[in-house]
Amino acid sequence: MIPQWTRKRTPNAITGITMNRLMQTLHPQDSAVLQCGRLRRDILLALLLLVVSLSFGCSIKIRKRQPTTSAAPKGDISASVNQVRLRMRSLVDPFAGEIERSADQIAASSQDVAVKRAAIRWKIEGVPALRGALFQPDPYTAVLDTWVLTYQMADYFETGPGRAALGAASPVAVQTCRSMEEEFGKVVATFTVSRDVSQIRAYARQWASDHPIRYAIQDRESTLSRELERDVPPEFNLGETVAEITTTADDVHREIQIYSAHLFRQARWEAELLKLDLGGSEVLPMAERAVKSSEQAVATLDRLAPAIKSAADTASNVPTIVASERKAAVDSINDQLTKTLIFIHEERLAVLEQVDDELLTVLKHISQERVAAMQQVSEERIAALQQLHEERIASMDELRDIADSQRKEISRDIELTGVRLVDHAVWRFAQLMAALFVCLLAAGMLFLFVIRRLFFSPGEPDQLLRRHRTAA
């Protein structure tokens, strides 16, 4: 959830709070309270709320830390930015110890003064470079820069100027840098889901090859030149800004602690290097010159003592001067605040009156428009109903005509169908009577043929026919 103090408040609410406090402040009976401290706090609070109301939409623009290791997919990162930051800071002492141990081993195993000097210089230059890489403000930049540093130092002692400086002991330094690189790769692998950092490793290796250490470790080119490859930084809100400031303060605190621990070691290494550079014969003259310089410094301090005392006396009077100036400034601010609040109150009343007048005008205009719109809607509704009634009557007449025509057509079809049925029935009856007549004729002839066969001889019919003709 968003904290209440980070939410945006509307200008009306803030103005209302300010005006209520102003009305209490400007009451005639409270004129004596204007000089008390509580009123001053109220006025300051009112001014603060006014400033917030005027700038409630603004935000603070700060560079937001963006992952710069473009070789790693964003979805493959399993650790948060803060976790990566803390892990990088925790590697300072182990890796610095590795460099110191290897350099001490080289210095102890060689009798050559040049090799000893090169080993000590590795400690003096390598540890601050490592500390700076691991304390890069952006944790992802710290990852890439530290990885590049291990490759650069390995190449420096294997093929660069460091090989000639360490001589036969250069493989020890190379092996130390390689082991640091392998250990760092295992640490970076824990930041990813797939545990695959081959692309980032190859990118760091290529960067180190393209930007080798040419003269000394302290002169190396870091990966900060990749800052131009970043996107345009977005804006931070107030909560993110506070978190960013807290993280920066924590980094500064950790770096100061580590630097304090490394300071005496750096001094000891510088003393060892100075011892090698000076030799035994030059130590005594240098000590004499140092004593003379100290005596001159003491004399100079004695001459400056009166001026220092005068400055101390002036500094003792500073609180009184500051208090008087502070009182005058507070009184002036109170007067200005009172005038400002009175002016704001008058402006608010004028604005409210103008808003009321405009609101009444708008409401009156809206009422007139509403009445006119309702009348127009009523007239259009009546016209629409009349048109619908006329169309309904016309539709009913048309439906009635269509029904009559359809009824007549159906009656005509029924009559034609009845005539066809009667004609078909008469035709079928005629066919039936013809068939019956044919059957009766055939039956009569068959009957006569049977009688002739049964009751007459074959010649009798001819005789009867002749008789009948004769008789005729």
JOQUIGI-V639592 format. One record per pair of residues at least 24 apart in sequence whose ideal C-beta (glycine too) atoms are under 8 Angstrom apart, sorted by the first residue. I is the first residue (numbers start at 0). J is the second residue. If there is no record, write none. Layout:
BEGIN
i:I j:J
i:I j:J
END
This chain:
BEGIN
i:1 j:238
i:2 j:238
i:5 j:236
i:5 j:237
i:5 j:238
i:7 j:55
i:7 j:56
i:8 j:51
i:8 j:52
i:8 j:55
i:10 j:52
i:10 j:55
i:13 j:48
i:13 j:49
i:13 j:51
i:13 j:52
i:13 j:55
i:14 j:52
i:14 j:347
i:16 j:45
i:16 j:48
i:17 j:45
i:17 j:48
i:17 j:49
i:17 j:52
i:17 j:340
i:17 j:343
i:18 j:343
i:18 j:344
i:18 j:347
i:20 j:44
i:20 j:45
i:21 j:45
i:21 j:340
i:21 j:341
i:21 j:343
i:21 j:344
i:22 j:344
i:24 j:337
i:24 j:340
i:25 j:340
i:25 j:341
i:25 j:344
i:33 j:333
i:33 j:337
i:39 j:329
i:39 j:333
i:42 j:333
i:42 j:336
i:42 j:337
i:42 j:340
i:43 j:336
i:45 j:336
i:45 j:340
i:46 j:336
i:46 j:339
i:49 j:343
i:58 j:234
i:58 j:235
i:58 j:236
i:58 j:237
i:59 j:234
i:59 j:235
i:59 j:236
i:59 j:237
i:59 j:240
i:60 j:232
i:60 j:234
i:60 j:235
i:61 j:232
i:61 j:234
i:61 j:235
i:61 j:240
i:61 j:243
i:62 j:232
i:63 j:232
i:63 j:233
i:63 j:235
i:63 j:239
i:64 j:136
i:64 j:137
i:64 j:138
i:64 j:139
i:65 j:137
i:65 j:139
i:65 j:229
i:65 j:230
i:65 j:232
i:66 j:139
i:67 j:137
i:67 j:139
i:67 j:140
i:67 j:143
i:67 j:222
i:67 j:225
i:67 j:228
i:67 j:229
i:68 j:139
i:68 j:142
i:68 j:143
i:68 j:199
i:68 j:202
i:69 j:228
i:70 j:198
i:70 j:199
i:70 j:201
i:70 j:202
i:71 j:191
i:71 j:196
i:71 j:198
i:71 j:199
i:74 j:192
i:75 j:191
i:75 j:192
i:75 j:193
i:75 j:195
i:76 j:190
i:76 j:191
i:76 j:192
i:77 j:190
i:77 j:191
i:77 j:192
i:78 j:189
i:78 j:190
i:80 j:138
i:80 j:139
i:81 j:138
i:81 j:246
i:82 j:190
i:83 j:138
i:83 j:139
i:83 j:141
i:83 j:142
i:83 j:190
i:84 j:138
i:84 j:141
i:84 j:246
i:84 j:250
i:86 j:186
i:86 j:189
i:86 j:190
i:87 j:133
i:87 j:134
i:87 j:135
i:87 j:138
i:87 j:141
i:87 j:142
i:87 j:145
i:88 j:133
i:88 j:134
i:88 j:250
i:88 j:253
i:90 j:133
i:90 j:145
i:90 j:183
i:90 j:186
i:91 j:129
i:91 j:130
i:91 j:133
i:91 j:134
i:91 j:257
i:92 j:257
i:92 j:260
i:94 j:129
i:94 j:133
i:94 j:179
i:94 j:183
i:95 j:126
i:95 j:129
i:95 j:130
i:95 j:261
i:97 j:175
i:97 j:178
i:97 j:179
i:98 j:122
i:98 j:125
i:98 j:126
i:98 j:129
i:98 j:175
i:99 j:126
i:99 j:264
i:100 j:175
i:101 j:171
i:101 j:172
i:101 j:175
i:102 j:172
i:104 j:171
i:105 j:165
i:105 j:168
i:105 j:171
i:105 j:172
i:108 j:168
i:109 j:166
i:109 j:167
i:109 j:168
i:111 j:166
i:112 j:275
i:113 j:164
i:113 j:166
i:114 j:164
i:114 j:165
i:114 j:166
i:114 j:168
i:115 j:275
i:116 j:272
i:116 j:275
i:116 j:276
i:117 j:161
i:117 j:164
i:117 j:165
i:118 j:165
i:118 j:168
i:119 j:268
i:119 j:271
i:119 j:272
i:119 j:275
i:120 j:164
i:120 j:215
i:120 j:272
i:121 j:161
i:121 j:172
i:121 j:216
i:122 j:268
i:123 j:265
i:123 j:268
i:123 j:269
i:123 j:272
i:124 j:215
i:124 j:216
i:124 j:217
i:125 j:152
i:125 j:216
i:126 j:261
i:126 j:264
i:126 j:265
i:127 j:217
i:127 j:261
i:127 j:265
i:128 j:216
i:128 j:217
i:128 j:219
i:130 j:254
i:130 j:257
i:130 j:258
i:130 j:261
i:131 j:221
i:132 j:221
i:134 j:250
i:134 j:253
i:134 j:254
i:135 j:223
i:136 j:247
i:136 j:250
i:140 j:222
i:140 j:223
i:140 j:225
i:142 j:187
i:142 j:190
i:142 j:199
i:143 j:199
i:143 j:202
i:143 j:203
i:143 j:206
i:143 j:222
i:143 j:225
i:144 j:221
i:144 j:222
i:144 j:223
i:145 j:183
i:146 j:180
i:146 j:183
i:146 j:184
i:146 j:187
i:146 j:199
i:146 j:200
i:146 j:203
i:147 j:203
i:147 j:206
i:147 j:207
i:147 j:210
i:147 j:221
i:147 j:222
i:148 j:219
i:148 j:221
i:149 j:176
i:149 j:177
i:149 j:179
i:149 j:180
i:149 j:183
i:150 j:176
i:150 j:180
i:150 j:203
i:150 j:204
i:150 j:206
i:150 j:207
i:150 j:208
i:151 j:207
i:151 j:210
i:151 j:211
i:151 j:212
i:151 j:216
i:151 j:219
i:152 j:176
i:152 j:212
i:152 j:216
i:153 j:177
i:153 j:180
i:154 j:207
i:154 j:208
i:154 j:211
i:154 j:212
i:155 j:211
i:155 j:212
i:155 j:216
i:159 j:211
i:159 j:212
i:159 j:213
i:160 j:212
i:160 j:213
i:160 j:214
i:160 j:215
i:161 j:212
END
